[in-house]
Amino acid sequence: MTPAIVPFEADAYLDWVALTDAMWQAHSLPKAQISDSFLYRGDDTLLLRSAWINGLGLAVKAATVFPENPASDLPRVNGGVSLFGDDHGLLEAVVDFHLVTKWKTAGDSLLAARRLARPDSRNILIIGAGTVGTNMIDAYASAFPDAEFTVWNRTTARATEMAAGIPGLQVATDLPEAVAEADIICCATMSTEPVLKGAWLQPGQHVDLIGAYRPDMREADTEALTRARLFVDSRDTAIDHIGELKLPIAAEEITPDHVIADFYDGDAFARQTPEEITICKNGGGAHLDLMVSRYILDAWRAAQ
């Protein structure tokens, strides 16, 4: 078997709602076996993530995260995803890393928002004017077609630059005020200290926490976590490895039992009332890379 090489250009054949439907269906399969390892050199990170889902196949993702790369006009994140067949273990495809990362990261949070945000959500705030924030605008717009978007960034000039390239995107300069006015709040930063305060949250809001991926990183303070009904995409990847939950648990400010459900819990992963605040931490485990890579390969093959 000659492995397929799936380029970033396959992006044109993909659909956000179809992706999240496929991800939700994949969570009805036997629970993934996953293995993660992390190596660090200062602020630089090597992540090696593997997953095996019976009925879907195997994936191995190697990723390097070098936060200072943009200063040299290089991508912050690089790597590759190998997809293997479930029946025979043969290499089926090498899928463009940045394509998988784009659709996995945004699709993960969009799936949570489709389950947790109020269906009438209209005002969406993006905290962080990076690539992930841009992708989230595209993703949210597919499921919330009447949405209006605002971006806040620590550096207002960067938010203004982002807004110049996206019609209708507004720039916020007062973060507490922007949070209070939003229906959906998406944090996509590289912060190690909380930028979102629980005191700012309002009834009926949904919060997507995306940016934190290291044990020393978090975007929301403990008050936000305790005021909301708390969800994660996967308990196995979000609780013990990422500072968003790991730090407040270690400080005995919350316990793992504060997490109500993950995607594997099916209908328990849902909003109960219009007034409640919901938060989902996007941990982005290897099982999601597998699910998304399989969706991308299937969509790309269907388009050929």
C-alpha positions as CSV (number, residue, x, y, z in Angstrom):
1,M,0.0,0.0,0.0
2,T,1.3,3.4,-1.0
3,P,0.5,5.9,1.8
4,A,-1.5,8.9,0.8
5,I,0.1,12.3,1.3
6,V,-2.7,14.7,2.3
7,P,-1.6,18.3,1.8
8,F,-2.9,21.4,3.4
9,E,-4.9,22.1,0.3
10,A,-7.3,19.4,1.4
11,D,-8.7,22.2,3.6
12,A,-11.0,23.2,0.8
13,Y,-12.9,19.9,1.1
14,L,-13.6,20.1,4.8
15,D,-16.6,21.3,6.8
16,W,-16.7,22.3,10.4
17,V,-20.2,20.9,11.2
18,A,-19.4,17.6,9.4
19,L,-16.2,17.3,11.3
20,T,-17.8,17.8,14.7
21,D,-20.5,15.3,13.8
22,A,-17.7,12.8,12.9
23,M,-15.9,13.5,16.2
24,W,-19.0,13.0,18.2
25,Q,-19.7,9.7,16.4
26,A,-16.2,8.5,17.0
27,H,-16.6,9.0,20.7
28,S,-19.3,6.2,20.6
29,L,-16.5,3.7,19.6
30,P,-14.4,1.9,22.2
31,K,-12.5,4.4,24.3
32,A,-9.1,5.3,22.8
33,Q,-5.8,4.0,24.1
34,I,-3.5,7.0,24.3
35,S,0.0,7.7,25.2
36,D,1.5,11.2,25.6
37,S,5.1,12.3,26.4
38,F,6.4,15.8,26.8
39,L,10.0,17.0,26.8
40,Y,11.0,20.6,27.6
41,R,13.9,23.0,27.0
42,G,13.0,26.2,28.6
43,D,9.9,27.5,26.9
44,D,10.3,25.0,24.0
45,T,8.3,21.8,24.0
46,L,8.3,18.4,22.2
47,L,5.0,16.5,22.3
48,L,4.7,12.9,21.1
49,R,1.1,11.8,21.1
50,S,-0.2,8.4,20.0
51,A,-3.7,7.0,19.9
52,W,-5.5,3.7,18.9
53,I,-9.2,3.5,18.6
54,N,-10.7,0.1,17.8
55,G,-12.6,0.5,14.5
56,L,-10.9,3.8,13.5
57,G,-7.1,3.0,13.4
58,L,-3.9,4.4,14.9
59,A,-2.2,7.8,14.8
60,V,1.1,9.1,15.9
61,K,1.6,12.9,16.1
62,A,5.0,14.5,16.8
63,A,4.9,18.2,17.5
64,T,7.4,20.8,18.4
65,V,6.3,24.1,20.0
66,F,8.9,26.9,19.9
67,P,7.2,30.1,21.1
68,E,10.0,32.4,19.8
69,N,9.9,31.1,16.2
70,P,7.6,33.9,14.9
71,A,10.3,36.5,15.6
72,S,12.3,34.6,12.9
73,D,9.3,34.4,10.6
74,L,8.9,30.7,11.4
75,P,5.8,28.8,12.5
76,R,5.5,28.4,16.3
77,V,4.3,24.8,16.0
78,N,5.6,22.1,13.6
79,G,5.5,18.3,13.3
80,G,3.7,15.5,11.4
81,V,0.8,13.1,11.7
82,S,1.0,9.5,10.6
83,L,-2.3,7.5,10.2
84,F,-2.3,3.7,10.3
85,G,-5.0,1.3,9.3
86,D,-7.0,-0.5,12.1
87,D,-7.1,-3.9,10.4
88,H,-3.5,-4.2,9.2
89,G,-1.4,-1.5,10.9
90,L,0.0,-0.3,7.6
91,L,0.7,3.4,7.1
92,E,-2.3,4.8,5.2
93,A,-1.5,8.4,5.1
94,V,0.8,11.2,6.2
95,V,-1.5,14.2,6.9
96,D,-0.3,17.7,6.9
97,F,0.4,18.6,10.5
98,H,-0.9,22.2,10.3
99,L,-4.1,21.0,8.6
100,V,-4.8,18.5,11.4
101,T,-3.9,21.0,14.1
102,K,-6.2,23.7,12.6
103,W,-9.2,21.4,12.4
104,K,-8.6,19.5,15.6
105,T,-8.1,22.5,17.8
106,A,-11.0,24.5,16.5
107,G,-13.2,21.5,15.9
108,D,-12.7,20.3,19.5
109,S,-14.0,23.6,20.9
110,L,-16.7,23.9,18.3
111,L,-18.1,20.5,19.3
112,A,-18.1,21.6,22.9
113,A,-19.9,24.9,22.0
114,R,-22.5,23.0,20.0
115,R,-23.3,20.9,23.1
116,L,-22.9,23.6,25.8
117,A,-23.5,27.1,24.4
118,R,-27.0,28.5,24.1
119,P,-28.3,27.9,20.6
120,D,-29.2,31.6,20.3
121,S,-25.7,32.7,21.2
122,R,-24.9,35.7,19.0
123,N,-22.0,37.7,20.6
124,I,-18.7,35.8,20.5
125,L,-15.6,37.2,22.1
126,I,-12.1,35.9,21.1
127,I,-9.4,36.5,23.6
128,G,-6.1,36.2,21.8
129,A,-5.4,37.5,18.3
130,G,-3.4,34.6,17.0
131,T,-4.0,31.9,14.4
132,V,-6.2,29.8,16.7
133,G,-8.5,32.8,17.3
134,T,-8.8,33.4,13.6
135,N,-9.7,29.7,13.0
136,M,-12.3,29.8,15.8
137,I,-14.1,32.7,14.1
138,D,-14.5,30.5,11.0
139,A,-15.5,27.5,13.0
140,Y,-18.1,29.3,15.3
141,A,-19.6,31.0,12.2
142,S,-20.5,27.6,10.7
143,A,-22.7,26.7,13.7
144,F,-23.8,30.1,14.8
145,P,-24.4,31.9,11.5
146,D,-25.8,35.0,13.0
147,A,-22.9,35.5,15.3
148,E,-21.0,38.8,15.7
149,F,-17.4,38.7,16.7
150,T,-15.1,40.8,18.9
151,V,-11.4,40.2,19.6
152,W,-9.3,41.3,22.6
153,N,-5.6,41.0,22.8
154,R,-3.0,42.1,25.3
155,T,-1.5,44.2,22.5
156,T,-4.4,46.2,20.9
157,A,-2.3,46.7,17.7
158,R,-2.3,43.0,17.1
159,A,-6.1,42.8,17.6
160,T,-6.5,45.7,15.2
161,E,-4.3,43.9,12.6
162,M,-6.4,40.8,12.9
163,A,-9.7,42.8,12.5
164,A,-8.4,44.4,9.4
165,G,-8.4,41.0,7.7
166,I,-11.8,39.8,8.9
167,P,-14.9,41.8,7.8
168,G,-17.1,42.8,10.7
169,L,-14.6,41.8,13.5
170,Q,-14.7,44.4,16.3
171,V,-11.8,45.2,18.6
172,A,-12.3,45.4,22.4
173,T,-10.1,47.5,24.6
174,D,-11.9,46.8,27.9
175,L,-11.7,43.1,28.6
176,P,-14.2,42.9,31.6
177,E,-16.7,44.9,29.6
178,A,-16.3,42.7,26.5
179,V,-16.6,39.5,28.6
180,A,-19.8,40.8,30.3
181,E,-21.4,41.4,26.8
182,A,-20.5,38.0,25.3
183,D,-22.5,34.8,24.9
184,I,-19.5,32.7,24.1
185,I,-16.0,33.5,25.3
186,C,-13.1,31.8,23.6
187,C,-9.6,32.0,25.3
188,A,-6.8,31.2,22.8
189,T,-3.7,32.7,24.4
190,M,-0.3,31.5,25.5
191,S,-0.7,32.8,29.0
192,T,0.7,31.2,32.1
193,E,-1.5,33.5,34.3
194,P,-5.3,33.7,34.2
195,V,-6.6,36.4,31.8
196,L,-10.3,35.5,32.4
197,K,-11.7,36.3,35.8
198,G,-14.7,34.5,37.2
199,A,-16.1,37.7,38.6
200,W,-16.7,39.0,35.1
201,L,-18.9,36.1,34.0
202,Q,-22.6,36.4,33.4
203,P,-25.5,33.8,33.6
204,G,-26.0,31.9,30.3
205,Q,-22.4,32.2,29.0
206,H,-20.2,29.5,27.6
207,V,-16.4,29.6,27.8
208,D,-14.0,27.7,25.6
209,L,-10.5,27.4,27.1
210,I,-8.0,26.5,24.4
211,G,-4.6,28.0,24.9
212,A,-3.1,26.3,28.0
213,Y,-1.3,23.0,27.1
214,R,1.6,22.9,29.7
215,P,1.5,22.2,33.4
216,D,2.4,25.8,34.1
217,M,-0.3,27.4,31.9
218,R,-3.8,28.6,32.6
219,E,-6.2,31.1,31.2
220,A,-9.1,31.2,33.7
221,D,-8.9,31.8,37.4
222,T,-10.4,29.5,40.0
223,E,-13.5,31.6,40.6
224,A,-14.4,31.0,36.9
225,L,-14.0,27.3,37.3
226,T,-16.1,27.2,40.5
227,R,-18.9,29.4,39.2
228,A,-19.4,27.3,36.1
229,R,-20.4,23.8,35.3
230,L,-17.0,22.4,34.2
231,F,-16.4,20.1,31.3
232,V,-13.4,18.7,29.5
233,D,-12.9,17.1,26.1
234,S,-11.2,14.2,27.8
235,R,-10.4,13.6,31.5
236,D,-7.4,11.5,30.5
237,T,-5.7,14.4,28.7
238,A,-7.0,17.6,30.4
239,I,-6.8,17.0,34.1
240,D,-3.4,15.8,35.0
241,H,-1.2,17.4,32.3
242,I,-2.5,21.0,31.9
243,G,-2.2,23.8,34.5
244,E,-5.8,24.9,33.8
245,L,-7.0,22.2,36.1
246,K,-3.8,20.7,37.5
247,L,-2.8,23.9,39.4
248,P,-6.1,24.6,41.2
249,I,-6.4,20.8,42.0
250,A,-2.9,20.8,43.5
251,A,-3.9,23.9,45.5
252,E,-7.0,22.1,46.8
253,E,-9.2,24.8,45.3
254,I,-11.2,22.3,43.2
255,T,-11.1,18.5,42.9
256,P,-11.3,16.3,39.8
257,D,-15.0,15.7,40.7
258,H,-15.7,19.3,39.6
259,V,-15.5,18.0,36.0
260,I,-19.0,17.0,35.1
261,A,-18.4,15.1,31.9
262,D,-16.2,14.6,28.9
263,F,-17.1,13.7,25.3
264,Y,-17.1,10.0,26.2
265,D,-20.0,10.6,28.6
266,G,-22.5,11.2,25.8
267,D,-25.7,13.0,26.7
268,A,-24.2,14.1,30.1
269,F,-22.1,16.5,28.1
270,A,-24.8,19.1,27.7
271,R,-26.2,22.4,29.0
272,Q,-29.1,21.9,31.4
273,T,-30.5,25.4,31.8
274,P,-30.3,28.7,29.8
275,E,-29.0,30.5,32.9
276,E,-26.1,28.3,33.8
277,I,-22.5,29.2,33.0
278,T,-20.5,26.4,31.2
279,I,-16.8,26.0,30.7
280,C,-15.0,23.4,28.6
281,K,-11.3,22.9,28.7
282,N,-9.9,21.9,25.3
283,G,-7.1,19.4,26.1
284,G,-6.6,18.3,22.5
285,G,-5.4,14.7,23.1
286,A,-4.0,12.3,20.5
287,H,-7.4,10.5,20.2
288,L,-8.7,13.8,18.6
289,D,-5.8,13.9,16.2
290,L,-6.7,10.4,15.1
291,M,-10.4,11.2,14.8
292,V,-9.7,14.4,12.8
293,S,-7.0,12.8,10.6
294,R,-9.4,10.0,9.7
295,Y,-12.1,12.6,8.8
296,I,-9.6,14.6,6.7
297,L,-8.4,11.5,4.8
298,D,-12.0,10.3,4.1
299,A,-13.0,13.8,2.9
300,W,-9.9,14.2,0.8
301,R,-10.3,10.7,-0.8
302,A,-14.0,11.4,-1.5
303,A,-13.1,14.6,-3.3
304,Q,-10.5,13.0,-5.6
